[in-house]
């Protein structure tokens, strides 16, 4: 999966919505371990 392409294809969404969708549809479906996300 190309993350840059995925991100560009959803340019119609606000950045926070894109991040939320990315976490829900990509990270949580592909990574089975615990995930820690730091936002600065």
N, C-alpha and C positions, 0 to 999 in steps of 0.2 A: 504494500500500500504506500502510495506517495502522499505524505501528509500535506505538503505544499499544495498539491492539486486538490486534495480534499478541502483544504481551507479556502482556496480560491473559488471553488465551485459553490461555496456557501457565502459568498461576499455580500449577498443580499441581507444577511443576518447581522445584527449588531455583534461586536466582538465578544461580549459576555455571553450572548446566546450561542455563538459559534463554539466558544470554549465549553459551555455546558453540554451542547450536543456532541462535541468531540469526546468528552469524558464519558457520557452515557453510551454512545453508539460505537466508539472505538476502544477506548481504554478498558472500560468495564467488561467488554465482551471478549477482548483478546488477552487480558492479563488476569490470571486467576489468583495471584498473590495479593496481599494487602498493598494499597497504594497510599502514599503520603504526598500531598501537593502543597507546596509553599508558594504563596503569592505575595510579592513585595510591592 
